[in-house]
Each structure stands twice: as C-alpha cells, then as structure tokens.
Amino acid sequence: MTQPTLIAFDADDTLWQNETLYHNAQETFVGLLTHYHPEEWIRERLYQTEMRNLDHFGYGIKAFALSMIETVVELTEGRVKGEDIRTLIDVAKAMIDADIELLPGVRDVVENLSQHCPLAIITKGDLLDQQRKVERSKIGHYFTHIEVVADKNLATYQALMSKMGVAPAQFLMIGNSLKSDILPILELGGQAVYVPHGLTWEHEHAPTPAANTPGFFQIETISQLPGILKAL
C-alpha cells in the first residue's frame, strides 16, 4: 500500500447512518399495500421502479419518494387514496429532517486523520440533501473537499482526482459500497478500504475482491482505519 496524499470518504452508511431511514420508510410503504399484494412482490416492484427512474431522478430521498408514489399508483391501479400519498410524502419529509447519527468511531478517526492528510467527502445523491447532512453532521470542517456527484463511476473519479490534483496511486477511498466506492477505485489503480454496513441497498451489491487484490483492504469498523495507515 502506498502512503496516500488524499483520503476520501463516502458519506451515507460510511460516516453516518442512512440506509436505516430507507428501510423504515419501505416498511411503511409495504404496510400500505399488503392488502393488495404479497410483501415480497411489493418490495420487488418498488426496486424495479427505482432502477427505472435512476436516469430521470438520480439518487436520494426525493427520488425514492417519487418512486414510492409511482409504485403505489401502479400497484393499486390508480385507486390509492390521497391520504396514503400524504403518508408517503410525510415519510420522505421525516427522512430529510432525521437527525444525523455518526457511526461509531467516525468523529475521532476523521479528526485524527485530518491532522496528517487532506480529507475529502465524495457522495452521490440530491445536492441540497447531502449538503444539509454534511452541515448537520458537525464534521464537515475536517474535509478540504466535499463533492456531491450524480453517480460514482470511472469517469466521475477520474474527473475528481484531476480536480483535486492527486494521482490514482496516491488516492485512498473508504466506503461501504463495493460497486460505488471500491471497485472503480481499484480499476483506476487507486487504493480502497471496504467497511461493510449492516444494511446496504441491493443496487450497491457487487462481488468482494480477493483479499490479495492490490490496493484493497477490508475492515470491520472505521476505527480500524488508522491502524492500516500507521502500518505504512
């Protein structure tokens, strides 16, 4: 592993809890429809709608809310009640207003690392929502770069590395999504630390690289990150 000159973090479910909000919202959504269809069918149809809408709405709570509303209209064949639509809108607003819960060890690790190396946040989703999360997290001041992107892929990371003035070999990404945070970085020749989260959206699932893959590391909690860096 090469000593990084810039360390970047994913935000949702790497720095703070996020997927639990979607999980709880989906439970409310399913509850509105179980007298129409089987539970697993409802979940699958919602997921299909989300995937279909990515090119239209992107990622984030607002996109999720629109997909819930579209799915409930489809699955009730337009018979959904106005009060049920209101319930879904209220659920989305509650998600946006939810407190930011930092994951264990995050504040100490980020504060410590910021004294030795520039840090960045690279997150995808709704710009306004993600900016609010960073502000309410009370850790935004530790980061020299905060980037909210439409998606995380090779082109996005190449552009960001160029913007930040860092070569792939000196770039380290930490995240909970193999698809978005880990595999693109390894393909570019960078380094990535995978920190699994208990809940991960199905869309972000991907095969885990072999343990001996160059530049790849896996830890159980973010508190183990300084140990990896210190070993250098």
N, C-alpha and C positions, 0 to 999 in steps of 0.2 A: 504493500500500500504506500502510495506517495503522500507526503505531507500536503494537505490541501491549502490553497491560498484563499478559498472561499467555501463556506459551508452553507448549504441551502436546506431549508426545512419545508416539507409540506405543512399545511395548517390543520385542516379538518382531520380529526382522529389521529394526528401525529402530535400536534401541540395541545389541542383541546378536543373535548367530546363533541361529536357531531352526528354520527350515524344513529345514535340512540334516539335523536329527535325524529328522524325519518322512520325508524322502527315503530315508535309510539304513534306517529301520525298514521302510518299504514294500518295499525291495529284499529284505529278509529274508522278509517276508510272501509276496511273489511267489515266492520260491525254494521255499517250502513247497508251492506249488500248481501249479507249471509242468508236473508230470506228470499233472495233471488237466485243465487248460485253457490256452489261449493267454495269453501275458503281458498283452496289452492288454485282453483280456476281464476278467482278474483285477483289473487296476487300475480299470477302469470299474465293476465290481461293488462294489469297496471304496468308491469315491467315492459311488456311489448309496446304499450303506448309511450312510455318514457323513451325507449330506444327509437321509436319512430319520430319522436319530437326533438331529439337532440339537435338535429340540423336547423330546426326552427327556433327553439327556445334555449338551447345550450344546457348548462348545469345550474343547479342551485334550487333554493326553496320555491321561488316563483315558478320556475319551470316545472317543478314537482307538483305544485298546486294546480297548474293548468292541466297537467296530465291526469291528476286525480279527477278533476271536474269532467274532462273529456271522457274518461273511462266510465264514470258513474252515469253519464248521459247515455253512453253506448250500451252498457250492461242493463240499464232499466228501459232501454228502447225509448228514451225521452220522457219517461214517466217519473223521473226523480223529482222530489219535492223541493221547493225553493228553500225550505228550512234546512234540508240536507246540504244544499250548495252553500248556504250560510255557514253550516258547521265546518265544511272543508276550508272555507275562507278564514274562519276564526282559527282553525288548526294551523294554517300557514302563518297567520299573524303571530300566533303564540310561538311558533318555531323561530321566527325572526327576532322576537323580543326575549327569547330564552337567555338566561344567564350563561356566560362563558365559563365553562368548567375546565381549567387546565388539567392535563393528565399528570399523574404522579411524577415528580422529579423535574418537570419541564422548566419551571422558573429558575431553579438552581443551576441546571445544566446550561440553559441559554445565557444566564448572567455570567457564568464562569467562562464559557467559550467566547463570549463577545469581548473579553479582555485580551484574547490571544489571536483572534482571527475574525475578519469581516463575516457577518452572517446575513442571510437572505431568507425571505419567505417567498415561496413560489406556490401559488394556489390557484385553482380554477373555480369558476362559478360566477355568480352575479357580482358585479363590481361593487355596488353600493353595500350589499350584504357583507361581502368579505372585508371591505374597508371598515365597516362597523365592528365586525368581530375582532379585527386587529386592534382597533382603538379600545374596545371594552375589555380586551384581554390584559391590558396594562403591561404588556411585554414588548410592544411594538418598537419602543425606543432602543432596544438592543440590536435591531436589524438595520443595516445600511441600505438594503434593497428590499422593497416589498412589491411583488409583482402579482397581479391578478390577471390570469390568461384565460382565453376561451377554451383551450384544451392543452393537454400536456403530451407532446409528441416530439419526434426528432427535430422537426423544423422549429418548433417553439423553443426547445432547449438550445439549439444552435444559435438562434437569434438572441436569446437571453445571455448566453455565455459571451457572445460578441459584444453585446451592450455593456456587460459587467467587466469586460476585459480580462477574462480568465480562460485558459486552455482547458479542454476536457480532462486531461490528466491531473490537473490541479483543482478539479471541481468535485465536491462531495455532496451528495443528495441524501437526505434522510426522509423516509416516508413509510406509510402503511399500505400503499397500493403498489403491488408488483407491476401492474400494467402501466400506471401513470408515473410513478416515482422511481422505479428501479430499472426495468428493462430498457427504456430509451437511453438512460444514462450509461449503462453498460455497453450498449451498442455504439455509443459515441466514443467509447474509450475512457469514460469517467469512472468515478467510484460511487457506490451507493450502499446505504445501510438500511436494511429492511427491518421495520419494527411492527410486527403484526398487531392488529387491533381485534378485540373480541367480536366486533361487528364490522363487516366490510361489504359494501354494496356489490351485488353479483356482477355488475358491469366491470368492476375493477379486478376481478379474479384473473389469475394467469399462473402458469406453471412456475414453481420456485426454482431458480437457478441452482445448479450443483454447488455444494459447499466450497469447492475448489475453483469456482469461476473467478478469474482475475477481477479484482476491484469490488467483489461482492462480499458483504458481511450481513449477518443476521443477529439481532439481539432481542431479548425478551421485553426489556423496558428501556426507555430513553436514558435512564440513569446510568446505564452501562456504556453509553457513548464516550464519555471522557476516558474510560479505560482503554478503549480501542485506539483513540487518538494518542494517548500517553504512551502506548506500546511502540509508537513510531520513534 
